[in-house]
Amino acid sequence: MLECEETQDGDVTVVSLYGTLDMHQGDEFKERIRRLVAQGHLRLVFDLSALDYICSAGIAALITWTQRIRERRGWLYVCCPQGQVKETFRILRLDGPSPVLRIFASRADAIKELKEP
């Protein structure tokens, strides 16, 4: 089961994910991102510190929406992956410098990066 909590830090929207993001929640997750973007939220940070599992569909949604948001001159960053989620990013080689997905160790670092001109 996936739970999401949205908060604002200035013009940055932080979406904290809790639980598991598997194929059963994939469509709901993509729709949440689509809705945020449609509402004009183009500076997004997804906090994964409480996410226990992410499937390939969840990672694909993050990558796809990162690209779509960049086309609109926005940014989608990920922060705080832990345990299995962090290992999945490592296996996929998304944990280092990547042009595909920016991953930060802390929420504060991701937000700071988005707030800098």
Helices and strands as residue ranges (DSSP letters): E 2-9, E 12-21, H 26-38, E 43-54, H 56-71, E 75-79, H 83-91, E 102-104, H 107-115
